[in-house]
Amino acid sequence: MTSLNRLPQYYLTSEYPCSYLEGESARSEVAVPYNLIDTELFGKLIQTGFRRSGYLVYRPGCRLCHACIAVRIPVEKFAPNRSQMRAWKHHENLFASGMPADFDAEHFELYCRYQQARHPGGGMDRDDEDQYAKSLLQSQVDTTLFEFRENGALRMVSIVDRIPDGLSSVYTFFEPDLPGSSFGTFNILWQIDLCRKLGLPYLYLGYWIEGSMKMSYKINFSPLEGYFEGKWQTLEIRK
């Protein structure tokens, strides 16, 4: 448990090119030192719009732009649509196993294929083993790596944090070259189902930006709550 006299400090980074809005600059508010941020404290930070990548705990701190909105799914209110039901049925033969977030060469090979096929030129497609481990496997909180296999073949890997009021979907990557697959949709449905089994009310999905194709899939899971104006509110999204 974090001691009251050892609370983290917060600082703003310098500006850097925005990964989501072309031509825009971004900066982040970062919580330090990372070793003070345990599961309990991270659970409080995520409720105010923070996110985690490796040991880095951050939220947008841009001067003028407020496009990034932290989002979560209130799982008891969620009902899948027909397309999502088809994705769930299509991948019902996937078998999930939870394990520590340790490096595995087979996982890394799948990660590289996924990045090169889905996000070429995005930077992560050039990650080496060390960069992969630092951004996805390092953690000071309650983190589980789930691998999904079909007839023994690795199809998908998902890194998930468990916090007091829910699960936080850190990152998911999957086999990119199987025609007709809907691994991403299935994975979110699977995490919603896991929240329900664990009695946890929320699935945190990171950030959503209106107009960003990379994040557009998130609006298909409704109702969706966003953190803005200092509180969580149901998002009214025009599709």
N, C-alpha and C positions, 0 to 999 in steps of 0.2 A: 504494500500500500504506500502511495506517495505521501511523504511527510509534508505537513503544512509549511514548514520552514525550508523546504527544498522544492519549491514550485518551479516549473520551467520558465524561461524567458522567451520573448518573441522578437524577431527582427525581420525587416524587409530586405529581400534580395535586390540586387541591381536589376535593371530591366533587361529582358532577353526576348528574342523573337517568339511570338505566340505560336504554339503548335497547332492551333485550331482555326484562327482567323488570319487569313493571309494579309500580310502587310502591317499587322498590328504588333505592338510590344506588350509584354506581360511582366509581372513581377509577383513574387509569392511572399506570404507571411509564414515564417518557419518557427516551429517550437524547438528549443534547445535547452539543455543537452538531451540527446535522445534517450540516454540511460535512465532518465527520470520518468519516462513516459511508459508506464505499465498498462495492462489491459484496462484497469479501472479508470485511469486518467484519460486514456485514448477514447474510452467510451463517452466521456464527458466532452472531449474535444470534437469528436465526430458529430455530436449533437449541435455544434456551432459551426459546422461547415468544413471541418478539417478532413484531410485525407492522408493516407500513408503510402509511401513507396520505399521499400526497404526500411532503413532507420529514419528516413526523412518524413516528418509529419508537417503538413503544410496546408494552406488554403490560399485562394487567389487574393492578391493585395494590389491589384491594378489601380492606378490613379483615377482614371475616368471611366473605364469600361467595367461593367458589372454583368457581363454576359454569362459567366460561369455560375451555374446554380447547382448546389449540392442537392441530390435527389435520393429519395427512399420510397420503398413500396410498403404500405401498411398491409401486411399479408392477409389478415382476416377479411379485408374488404376486397381483395383481389379475386377476380373470376376470369379464367382463361377464355379467349375467344376461339372461334373454330380453327383458325390457322394454328394457334398455339396448341390446341388439342391434337391436331394432326402431327405436329412436331413431337409432342410427348409420345404419341402412339408409335411414330416412326422409329424412335430411338429407345423403345422400351427394353431392348436387349442389352443396353449398356449397363455394365456392372461397376459401381463406384466403390473405391477403397480409400479410406482416410489414412494419412501417414504424416510423420514430421516433414517439415519443409526443408528437406536436404537435397543436395545436388544429385541428379541422376542423369547419366549420359543419354538415355533414351528420351527422357523428358526434354532435354536440351535440343536434341535433334529435331523433335517435333516442333519446338518453339522456333527454331531457325526456319523450318519449312513454312510455318504459319506466317512469320514476319515477312519473308521474301515473297510469299504469294499474296498476302492481304495488305501489307503496309510497306511496299517497296519505296525506298528513298526517304522513309520516315525517321531514319536514324537507328531505330531498334533492330532493323534488319542487318545491321553491322555489329551487333552485340557479340562479344566473346563470352566465354564461360564465366569470367569474373564479373563482367557487367551484368549478365543475367542473374547471377547469384546475389549481387548487391541490390538490385532493383526489386527482385521478386522473393528471394528466399530469406534474406536477413530480416529479423523481426524481434521486437521486444515485447510483443503482445501474444495472446493466445491464437496462434495461427496453425491451420491444418492445410496440407496439400492433398487434394482429392484427384486421383487418377481414374479415368473412365475407360474401360476396356470392353471390346465386343469380340467374343470368341477368342479371347486372349490377346487380341491386337489392341495396342494403345491408340485411342481415338481423341482423347481430350484430357487436359490438365487444368485444374482450377485451384487458385490459392485464395483461402477464405479466412477472415478474422472473426472470432467470436467475441462479442462485447456484451455488456450487461443487458442491453435492450434489443439485441439483434445480431445479425451477421453482416459483415462488410465484404462485398465482393471485390477482392483486390485486383485479380487479373485472371483471365481465362484464355487459353489458346487451344487450338484443335486442328485435326487433320483437314487441310484446306482443299483437297482435291477429290472429295467423294461426291459425285453428282447426287442432287436431291437431298443432301443432308441439311439439317437445321440445328447444328450443335449449339450455337450461341443461344438460340431461343430455348432449347431444351435445358441448357445449363441454368438459366435464370429460373425457369419453372422448377427445376430440381432444388435450387437453393431456397425458393419460396416454400417448397414442400418440407425441406429440412428445418426451416424456421418454425413451421407449424408443429413439426414433431418435437422440437426442442422447447416449445412454448415461448418463442421469441417473437415480439410484435413487428419488427421491421427488418427489411433487407435494404441495406445501403448500397447504392450503385455508383457512387462517385459523383462526377459533374455532368451536367447537361447544358448544351449551348444551342439555342434556337438557330436553325440554319446550318448547323454542322452535321454533315452526312455521317461522320464517324460516330456521332452520339445519337443519331435519329432513332435507332432501335429502341431506346429507353422509353420513348413516349408510347410504345405499343403495350406497355404494362401499366394499366390504369386501374384504380386511381393512383396517381403519382404525386408525392408531396415534395415540395422544394423549400429550401431554407433561404429566405430573403426577408429583408426588413426586420431582421433579428428574430424571426420565428419560422416554424414549419407551417406551410400552407398548401392546400391542394392546388396543383397547377391546372390552370385552364389553358389547354394547348390546342391550337388550331392545326389540324392534320391536313 
